[in-house]
Amino acid sequence: MSASDVRLDGAMERVGAELFTDGGNNAVVRLPPRRFPGVLIQGDSLSVIRSEVAEVLEACDQGDLAGARETAGLLLADFDELPARYTAALDAHQILRPY
């Protein structure tokens, strides 16, 4: 299915967005009429995050606290990149932070 094959109905709306970083994973974008940008997490990346959280929970259920801690640490490191990228994008465009 190509972009031209996508049907627009009540469930989807085309809007203009402002892109403050490259369009790859974890892009910083602002949708109208929002005052502040947000972080767009691609679906495949979201699936990976969900899997890693499930892995932490499974390790905890099995009593593997070392494994849970290791996976949680990797997950936290990945999450720590998001606010750093967000802050850098806002600073580069002289936008005040919403926090």
C-alpha atoms as an extended CHARMM CRD file, in Angstrom:
* protein
*
        99  EXT
         1         1  MET       CA              0.0000000000        0.0000000000        0.0000000000  PROA      1               0.0000000000
         2         2  SER       CA              1.4370000000        3.3580000000       -0.9840000000  PROA      2               0.0000000000
         3         3  ALA       CA              0.7740000000        6.7360000000        0.5910000000  PROA      3               0.0000000000
         4         4  SER       CA             -1.6100000000        7.5150000000       -2.2630000000  PROA      4               0.0000000000
         5         5  ASP       CA             -3.6450000000        4.3950000000       -1.3710000000  PROA      5               0.0000000000
         6         6  VAL       CA             -4.3670000000        5.6120000000        2.1510000000  PROA      6               0.0000000000
         7         7  ARG       CA             -8.0170000000        6.5210000000        2.5840000000  PROA      7               0.0000000000
         8         8  LEU       CA             -8.7980000000        9.5940000000        4.6130000000  PROA      8               0.0000000000
         9         9  ASP       CA            -11.8770000000        9.1840000000        6.7730000000  PROA      9               0.0000000000
        10        10  GLY       CA            -12.9820000000       10.3070000000       10.2260000000  PROA      10              0.0000000000
        11        11  ALA       CA            -10.2040000000        8.2980000000       11.8820000000  PROA      11              0.0000000000
        12        12  MET       CA             -7.3300000000       10.1420000000       10.2250000000  PROA      12              0.0000000000
        13        13  GLU       CA             -6.5970000000       13.7630000000        9.4890000000  PROA      13              0.0000000000
        14        14  ARG       CA             -3.7170000000       15.3100000000        7.5820000000  PROA      14              0.0000000000
        15        15  VAL       CA             -2.1000000000       18.1870000000        9.4530000000  PROA      15              0.0000000000
        16        16  GLY       CA              1.0510000000       20.2130000000        9.0760000000  PROA      16              0.0000000000
        17        17  ALA       CA              3.6970000000       19.6160000000       11.7080000000  PROA      17              0.0000000000
        18        18  GLU       CA              6.9330000000       21.3750000000       12.6080000000  PROA      18              0.0000000000
        19        19  LEU       CA              9.9620000000       19.0770000000       12.6330000000  PROA      19              0.0000000000
        20        20  PHE       CA             12.7630000000       20.1790000000       14.9600000000  PROA      20              0.0000000000
        21        21  THR       CA             15.1230000000       17.2100000000       14.4400000000  PROA      21              0.0000000000
        22        22  ASP       CA             15.7340000000       14.7340000000       11.6630000000  PROA      22              0.0000000000
        23        23  GLY       CA             12.7300000000       12.6030000000       10.8700000000  PROA      23              0.0000000000
        24        24  GLY       CA             14.2000000000        9.3640000000       12.1990000000  PROA      24              0.0000000000
        25        25  ASN       CA             13.3740000000        7.5780000000       15.4210000000  PROA      25              0.0000000000
        26        26  ASN       CA             12.3800000000        9.8450000000       18.2950000000  PROA      26              0.0000000000
        27        27  ALA       CA             11.7980000000       12.9150000000       16.1510000000  PROA      27              0.0000000000
        28        28  VAL       CA             10.9080000000       16.1060000000       17.9700000000  PROA      28              0.0000000000
        29        29  VAL       CA              7.7790000000       17.5510000000       16.3440000000  PROA      29              0.0000000000
        30        30  ARG       CA              5.0940000000       20.0830000000       17.1600000000  PROA      30              0.0000000000
        31        31  LEU       CA              1.5440000000       19.4680000000       16.0470000000  PROA      31              0.0000000000
        32        32  PRO       CA             -0.9650000000       22.2520000000       15.7050000000  PROA      32              0.0000000000
        33        33  PRO       CA             -2.3380000000       23.7480000000       17.9180000000  PROA      33              0.0000000000
        34        34  ARG       CA              0.1050000000       22.5280000000       20.5960000000  PROA      34              0.0000000000
        35        35  ARG       CA              2.3520000000       25.1140000000       22.2350000000  PROA      35              0.0000000000
        36        36  PHE       CA              5.2390000000       22.7160000000       22.8630000000  PROA      36              0.0000000000
        37        37  PRO       CA              6.7690000000       20.0040000000       20.6950000000  PROA      37              0.0000000000
        38        38  GLY       CA              6.5890000000       16.3300000000       21.5820000000  PROA      38              0.0000000000
        39        39  VAL       CA              8.6740000000       13.2730000000       20.8280000000  PROA      39              0.0000000000
        40        40  LEU       CA              7.4170000000       10.9060000000       18.1520000000  PROA      40              0.0000000000
        41        41  ILE       CA              8.3370000000        7.2970000000       18.8510000000  PROA      41              0.0000000000
        42        42  GLN       CA              8.0600000000        5.0870000000       15.7860000000  PROA      42              0.0000000000
        43        43  GLY       CA              5.8650000000        1.9900000000       16.0670000000  PROA      43              0.0000000000
        44        44  ASP       CA              8.7390000000       -0.4710000000       15.7780000000  PROA      44              0.0000000000
        45        45  SER       CA             10.6440000000        1.3650000000       18.5130000000  PROA      45              0.0000000000
        46        46  LEU       CA              7.5360000000        1.3920000000       20.6910000000  PROA      46              0.0000000000
        47        47  SER       CA              7.2510000000       -2.3720000000       20.2380000000  PROA      47              0.0000000000
        48        48  VAL       CA             10.8760000000       -2.8340000000       21.3470000000  PROA      48              0.0000000000
        49        49  ILE       CA             10.2840000000       -0.7040000000       24.4560000000  PROA      49              0.0000000000
        50        50  ARG       CA              7.2140000000       -2.7460000000       25.3380000000  PROA      50              0.0000000000
        51        51  SER       CA              9.1570000000       -5.9910000000       24.9000000000  PROA      51              0.0000000000
        52        52  GLU       CA             11.9570000000       -4.7560000000       27.1510000000  PROA      52              0.0000000000
        53        53  VAL       CA              9.4950000000       -3.7780000000       29.8870000000  PROA      53              0.0000000000
        54        54  ALA       CA              7.8970000000       -7.2390000000       29.6070000000  PROA      54              0.0000000000
        55        55  GLU       CA             11.3860000000       -8.7680000000       29.8870000000  PROA      55              0.0000000000
        56        56  VAL       CA             12.0080000000       -6.8650000000       33.1430000000  PROA      56              0.0000000000
        57        57  LEU       CA              8.6860000000       -8.0710000000       34.5430000000  PROA      57              0.0000000000
        58        58  GLU       CA              9.3600000000      -11.6700000000       33.5050000000  PROA      58              0.0000000000
        59        59  ALA       CA             12.8110000000      -11.5980000000       35.1000000000  PROA      59              0.0000000000
        60        60  CYS       CA             11.2690000000      -10.2520000000       38.3190000000  PROA      60              0.0000000000
        61        61  ASP       CA              8.6100000000      -12.9930000000       38.2810000000  PROA      61              0.0000000000
        62        62  GLN       CA             11.3760000000      -15.5860000000       37.9300000000  PROA      62              0.0000000000
        63        63  GLY       CA             13.3700000000      -14.0660000000       40.7610000000  PROA      63              0.0000000000
        64        64  ASP       CA             16.1610000000      -13.0150000000       38.3870000000  PROA      64              0.0000000000
        65        65  LEU       CA             16.7380000000       -9.6100000000       39.9280000000  PROA      65              0.0000000000
        66        66  ALA       CA             20.1730000000       -9.2390000000       38.3450000000  PROA      66              0.0000000000
        67        67  GLY       CA             18.7010000000       -9.8260000000       34.8870000000  PROA      67              0.0000000000
        68        68  ALA       CA             15.8020000000       -7.4820000000       35.5960000000  PROA      68              0.0000000000
        69        69  ARG       CA             18.1740000000       -4.8070000000       36.8220000000  PROA      69              0.0000000000
        70        70  GLU       CA             20.4030000000       -5.1550000000       33.7570000000  PROA      70              0.0000000000
        71        71  THR       CA             17.4800000000       -4.8910000000       31.3210000000  PROA      71              0.0000000000
        72        72  ALA       CA             15.9400000000       -2.0160000000       33.2950000000  PROA      72              0.0000000000
        73        73  GLY       CA             19.2890000000       -0.2070000000       33.2060000000  PROA      73              0.0000000000
        74        74  LEU       CA             19.4870000000       -0.5370000000       29.4230000000  PROA      74              0.0000000000
        75        75  LEU       CA             15.8980000000        0.6270000000       29.1120000000  PROA      75              0.0000000000
        76        76  LEU       CA             16.5910000000        3.6440000000       31.3250000000  PROA      76              0.0000000000
        77        77  ALA       CA             19.6700000000        4.5300000000       29.2700000000  PROA      77              0.0000000000
        78        78  ASP       CA             17.5250000000        4.4790000000       26.1150000000  PROA      78              0.0000000000
        79        79  PHE       CA             14.8800000000        6.6490000000       27.7920000000  PROA      79              0.0000000000
        80        80  ASP       CA             17.5160000000        9.0910000000       29.0470000000  PROA      80              0.0000000000
        81        81  GLU       CA             18.3690000000        9.8720000000       25.4220000000  PROA      81              0.0000000000
        82        82  LEU       CA             14.8330000000       11.1650000000       24.7910000000  PROA      82              0.0000000000
        83        83  PRO       CA             14.8510000000       14.2010000000       27.1180000000  PROA      83              0.0000000000
        84        84  ALA       CA             18.4220000000       14.9900000000       26.0510000000  PROA      84              0.0000000000
        85        85  ARG       CA             17.3810000000       15.0520000000       22.3720000000  PROA      85              0.0000000000
        86        86  TYR       CA             14.2170000000       16.9910000000       23.2200000000  PROA      86              0.0000000000
        87        87  THR       CA             16.1010000000       19.6030000000       25.2500000000  PROA      87              0.0000000000
        88        88  ALA       CA             18.7510000000       20.0180000000       22.5550000000  PROA      88              0.0000000000
        89        89  ALA       CA             16.0690000000       20.5490000000       19.8940000000  PROA      89              0.0000000000
        90        90  LEU       CA             14.2300000000       23.1210000000       21.9910000000  PROA      90              0.0000000000
        91        91  ASP       CA             17.4550000000       24.9460000000       22.8250000000  PROA      91              0.0000000000
        92        92  ALA       CA             18.4770000000       25.0000000000       19.1540000000  PROA      92              0.0000000000
        93        93  HSD       CA             15.1910000000       26.7140000000       18.2770000000  PROA      93              0.0000000000
        94        94  GLN       CA             15.0480000000       29.0080000000       21.3140000000  PROA      94              0.0000000000
        95        95  ILE       CA             11.8790000000       27.3500000000       22.6580000000  PROA      95              0.0000000000
        96        96  LEU       CA             11.3450000000       27.4240000000       26.4100000000  PROA      96              0.0000000000
        97        97  ARG       CA             10.9320000000       24.0450000000       28.0740000000  PROA      97              0.0000000000
        98        98  PRO       CA              7.4610000000       23.1040000000       29.3070000000  PROA      98              0.0000000000
        99        99  TYR       CA              8.9030000000       21.9370000000       32.6320000000  PROA      99              0.0000000000
